[in-house]
Amino acid sequence: VIAAANPLRTLTTDAAAVADLLAGIRGPIVLVGHSYGGAVITTAARGNAGVKALVYVAGLAPDEGENAPDLLGKYPGATLGAHVY
């Protein structure tokens, strides 16, 4: 088990940090993301054939073309969306 450090800067930066970590792993990869981490693992997994599964724990699971701020905006009172870009 490897726990990726999430720098919590922007979705692009956070996903790139995880993707960089994944590039050094041989064998099948299962990514687990909680809350905002769901969007991070979705983005980080793109183009990596080693990623075999994504597990969302109360996480954002964006469809193609969706993004974290749009998903968070669907829930009145959510404040995270204003800080994720």
N, CA and C atoms as a LAMMPS dump frame, in Angstrom:
ITEM: TIMESTEP
0
ITEM: NUMBER OF ATOMS
255
ITEM: BOX BOUNDS ff ff ff
-5.0000000000000000e+02 5.0000000000000000e+02
-5.0000000000000000e+02 5.0000000000000000e+02
-5.0000000000000000e+02 5.0000000000000000e+02
ITEM: ATOMS id mol type element x y z
1 1 1 N 0.853 -1.176 0
2 1 2 C 0 0 0
3 1 3 C 0.893 1.231 0
4 2 1 N 0.578 2.141 -0.894
5 2 2 C 1.286 3.418 -0.971
6 2 3 C 0.252 4.52 -0.82
7 3 1 N 0.476 5.424 0.107
8 3 2 C -0.421 6.563 0.3
9 3 3 C 0.22 7.787 -0.335
10 4 1 N -0.427 8.319 -1.343
11 4 2 C 0.102 9.499 -2.035
12 4 3 C -0.16 10.745 -1.21
13 5 1 N 0.837 11.599 -1.124
14 5 2 C 0.643 12.894 -0.477
15 5 3 C -0.132 13.785 -1.439
16 6 1 N -1.206 14.366 -0.966
17 6 2 C -2.016 15.255 -1.796
18 6 3 C -1.669 16.689 -1.4
19 7 1 N -1.021 17.443 -2.311
20 7 2 C -0.594 18.793 -1.939
21 7 3 C -1.734 19.793 -1.712
22 8 1 N -2.951 19.457 -2.162
23 8 2 C -4.124 20.323 -1.977
24 8 3 C -3.893 21.738 -2.505
25 9 1 N -3.502 21.806 -3.781
26 9 2 C -3.299 23.098 -4.439
27 9 3 C -4.425 23.355 -5.44
28 10 1 N -4.392 22.645 -6.547
29 10 2 C -5.47 22.682 -7.538
30 10 3 C -5.69 21.248 -7.983
31 11 1 N -6.814 20.982 -8.603
32 11 2 C -7.073 19.625 -9.077
33 11 3 C -5.979 19.183 -10.046
34 12 1 N -5.573 20.062 -10.943
35 12 2 C -4.54 19.721 -11.919
36 12 3 C -3.222 19.38 -11.226
37 13 1 N -2.81 20.209 -10.287
38 13 2 C -1.56 19.989 -9.558
39 13 3 C -1.636 18.729 -8.709
40 14 1 N -2.745 18.545 -8.018
41 14 2 C -2.899 17.384 -7.144
42 14 3 C -2.895 16.093 -7.951
43 15 1 N -3.615 16.074 -9.072
44 15 2 C -3.664 14.877 -9.914
45 15 3 C -2.296 14.591 -10.529
46 16 1 N -1.571 15.636 -10.91
47 16 2 C -0.234 15.447 -11.478
48 16 3 C 0.71 14.834 -10.451
49 17 1 N 0.597 15.245 -9.196
50 17 2 C 1.442 14.676 -8.141
51 17 3 C 1.168 13.183 -7.982
52 18 1 N -0.1 12.803 -8.009
53 18 2 C -0.459 11.382 -7.893
54 18 3 C -0.02 10.63 -9.147
55 19 1 N -0.238 11.215 -10.315
56 19 2 C 0.164 10.565 -11.569
57 19 3 C 1.67 10.335 -11.61
58 20 1 N 2.452 11.285 -11.113
59 20 2 C 3.905 11.115 -11.055
60 20 3 C 4.278 9.931 -10.173
61 21 1 N 3.593 9.783 -9.061
62 21 2 C 3.834 8.642 -8.173
63 21 3 C 3.474 7.34 -8.88
64 22 1 N 2.356 7.332 -9.58
65 22 2 C 1.899 6.126 -10.273
66 22 3 C 2.876 5.684 -11.356
67 23 1 N 3.546 6.637 -11.978
68 23 2 C 4.465 6.318 -13.075
69 23 3 C 5.592 5.39 -12.629
70 24 1 N 5.912 5.404 -11.354
71 24 2 C 6.985 4.56 -10.84
72 24 3 C 6.529 3.224 -10.287
73 25 1 N 5.257 2.9 -10.425
74 25 2 C 4.714 1.655 -9.873
75 25 3 C 4.509 0.648 -10.992
76 26 1 N 5.058 -0.547 -10.806
77 26 2 C 4.832 -1.628 -11.77
78 26 3 C 3.739 -2.532 -11.229
79 27 1 N 2.951 -3.069 -12.127
80 27 2 C 1.878 -3.976 -11.73
81 27 3 C 0.553 -3.258 -11.66
82 28 1 N -0.491 -4.019 -11.334
83 28 2 C -1.834 -3.428 -11.286
84 28 3 C -1.968 -2.436 -10.132
85 29 1 N -2.728 -1.377 -10.397
86 29 2 C -2.919 -0.308 -9.417
87 29 3 C -4.408 -0.136 -9.154
88 30 1 N -4.765 -0.037 -7.878
89 30 2 C -6.121 0.303 -7.455
90 30 3 C -6.003 1.614 -6.688
91 31 1 N -6.697 2.635 -7.164
92 31 2 C -6.674 3.931 -6.498
93 31 3 C -7.928 4.104 -5.655
94 32 1 N -7.75 4.67 -4.467
95 32 2 C -8.87 4.943 -3.566
96 32 3 C -8.858 6.436 -3.27
97 33 1 N -10.012 7.07 -3.44
98 33 2 C -10.116 8.495 -3.156
99 33 3 C -11.321 8.794 -2.288
100 34 1 N -11.104 9.641 -1.285
101 34 2 C -12.19 10.059 -0.402
102 34 3 C -12.518 11.525 -0.677
103 35 1 N -13.797 11.837 -0.77
104 35 2 C -14.285 13.199 -0.976
105 35 3 C -13.641 13.803 -2.23
106 36 1 N -12.977 14.929 -2.101
107 36 2 C -12.305 15.583 -3.227
108 36 3 C -11.284 14.647 -3.881
109 37 1 N -10.732 13.714 -3.116
110 37 2 C -9.773 12.749 -3.651
111 37 3 C -10.345 11.916 -4.78
112 38 1 N -11.662 11.793 -4.85
113 38 2 C -12.285 11.073 -5.955
114 38 3 C -11.99 11.74 -7.289
115 39 1 N -12.082 13.061 -7.32
116 39 2 C -11.757 13.799 -8.543
117 39 3 C -10.271 13.691 -8.851
118 40 1 N -9.446 13.677 -7.813
119 40 2 C -8 13.565 -8
120 40 3 C -7.643 12.224 -8.63
121 41 1 N -8.191 11.119 -8.103
122 41 2 C -7.831 9.811 -8.664
123 41 3 C -8.383 9.636 -10.073
124 42 1 N -9.558 10.204 -10.343
125 42 2 C -10.126 10.118 -11.691
126 42 3 C -9.184 10.772 -12.696
127 43 1 N -8.707 11.944 -12.363
128 43 2 C -7.819 12.689 -13.253
129 43 3 C -6.445 12.036 -13.334
130 44 1 N -5.913 11.608 -12.201
131 44 2 C -4.575 11.004 -12.168
132 44 3 C -4.514 9.695 -12.94
133 45 1 N -5.606 8.965 -13.002
134 45 2 C -5.622 7.649 -13.645
135 45 3 C -5.642 7.723 -15.164
136 46 1 N -6.049 8.839 -15.717
137 46 2 C -6.184 8.962 -17.177
138 46 3 C -4.866 8.649 -17.875
139 47 1 N -4.929 7.723 -18.816
140 47 2 C -3.764 7.382 -19.612
141 47 3 C -2.804 6.401 -18.967
142 48 1 N -3.096 5.928 -17.765
143 48 2 C -2.217 4.97 -17.093
144 48 3 C -2.837 3.585 -17.191
145 49 1 N -2.275 2.75 -18.049
146 49 2 C -2.816 1.402 -18.268
147 49 3 C -2.676 0.514 -17.043
148 50 1 N -1.818 0.88 -16.107
149 50 2 C -1.642 0.086 -14.899
150 50 3 C -2.783 0.232 -13.912
151 51 1 N -3.573 1.292 -14.048
152 51 2 C -4.7 1.509 -13.138
153 51 3 C -5.835 0.584 -13.549
154 52 1 N -6.175 -0.332 -12.655
155 52 2 C -7.196 -1.338 -12.945
156 52 3 C -8.537 -1.03 -12.302
157 53 1 N -8.54 -0.201 -11.25
158 53 2 C -9.803 0.106 -10.57
159 53 3 C -9.685 1.431 -9.829
160 54 1 N -10.819 2.103 -9.727
161 54 2 C -10.944 3.314 -8.927
162 54 3 C -12.005 3.048 -7.872
163 55 1 N -11.696 3.367 -6.623
164 55 2 C -12.634 3.168 -5.517
165 55 3 C -12.941 4.54 -4.929
166 56 1 N -14.225 4.882 -4.898
167 56 2 C -14.662 6.175 -4.382
168 56 3 C -15.304 5.974 -3.012
169 57 1 N -14.727 6.598 -1.985
170 57 2 C -15.267 6.528 -0.631
171 57 3 C -15.88 7.897 -0.335
172 58 1 N -17.207 7.968 -0.437
173 58 2 C -17.907 9.251 -0.277
174 58 3 C -17.199 10.318 -1.099
175 59 1 N -16.846 9.938 -2.324
176 59 2 C -16.031 10.819 -3.147
177 59 3 C -16.735 11.317 -4.386
178 60 1 N -16.117 12.289 -5.01
179 60 2 C -16.592 12.817 -6.276
180 60 3 C -16.183 11.855 -7.376
181 61 1 N -17.138 11.424 -8.162
182 61 2 C -16.88 10.504 -9.272
183 61 3 C -17.362 11.169 -10.56
184 62 1 N -16.558 12.087 -11.087
185 62 2 C -17.005 12.838 -12.262
186 62 3 C -17.101 11.984 -13.516
187 63 1 N -18.152 12.237 -14.291
188 63 2 C -18.279 11.631 -15.612
189 63 3 C -17.388 12.406 -16.573
190 64 1 N -17.184 11.856 -17.763
191 64 2 C -16.404 12.549 -18.788
192 64 3 C -17 13.937 -19.017
193 65 1 N -16.157 14.945 -18.959
194 65 2 C -16.603 16.314 -19.179
195 65 3 C -17.039 17.047 -17.92
196 66 1 N -17.216 16.336 -16.806
197 66 2 C -17.573 16.991 -15.546
198 66 3 C -16.298 17.367 -14.796
199 67 1 N -16.437 18.312 -13.878
200 67 2 C -15.299 18.661 -13.04
201 67 3 C -15.763 18.834 -11.601
202 68 1 N -14.797 18.892 -10.698
203 68 2 C -15.113 18.949 -9.272
204 68 3 C -15.96 20.163 -8.897
205 69 1 N -15.606 21.377 -9.325
206 69 2 C -16.441 22.521 -8.935
207 69 3 C -17.892 22.398 -9.403
208 70 1 N -18.098 21.882 -10.621
209 70 2 C -19.466 21.715 -11.113
210 70 3 C -20.234 20.714 -10.263
211 71 1 N -19.583 19.614 -9.905
212 71 2 C -20.251 18.616 -9.069
213 71 3 C -20.593 19.188 -7.704
214 72 1 N -19.65 19.902 -7.108
215 72 2 C -19.889 20.466 -5.783
216 72 3 C -20.971 21.537 -5.816
217 73 1 N -21.105 22.224 -6.948
218 73 2 C -22.124 23.256 -7.08
219 73 3 C -23.541 22.713 -7.093
220 74 1 N -23.691 21.408 -7.289
221 74 2 C -25.019 20.787 -7.293
222 74 3 C -25.594 20.649 -5.89
223 75 1 N -24.764 20.888 -4.878
224 75 2 C -25.197 20.675 -3.5
225 75 3 C -25.214 22.002 -2.758
226 76 1 N -26.404 22.556 -2.539
227 76 2 C -26.509 23.84 -1.848
228 76 3 C -25.816 23.791 -0.486
229 77 1 N -25.086 24.841 -0.188
230 77 2 C -24.394 24.915 1.095
231 77 3 C -22.977 24.383 1.047
232 78 1 N -22.611 23.683 -0.028
233 78 2 C -21.246 23.171 -0.14
234 78 3 C -20.297 24.346 -0.34
235 79 1 N -19.192 24.351 0.367
236 79 2 C -18.238 25.456 0.261
237 79 3 C -16.943 25.064 -0.437
238 80 1 N -16.691 23.789 -0.618
239 80 2 C -15.435 23.352 -1.22
240 80 3 C -15.317 23.777 -2.672
241 81 1 N -16.42 23.8 -3.409
242 81 2 C -16.39 24.115 -4.831
243 81 3 C -15.735 25.442 -5.156
244 82 1 N -15.88 26.405 -4.289
245 82 2 C -15.285 27.72 -4.52
246 82 3 C -13.765 27.694 -4.405
247 83 1 N -13.222 26.631 -3.83
248 83 2 C -11.782 26.552 -3.591
249 83 3 C -11.082 25.533 -4.472
250 84 1 N -11.832 24.825 -5.316
251 84 2 C -11.264 23.799 -6.187
252 84 3 C -11.362 24.291 -7.618
253 85 1 N -10.251 24.309 -8.317
254 85 2 C -10.249 24.745 -9.712
255 85 3 C -9.221 23.986 -10.493
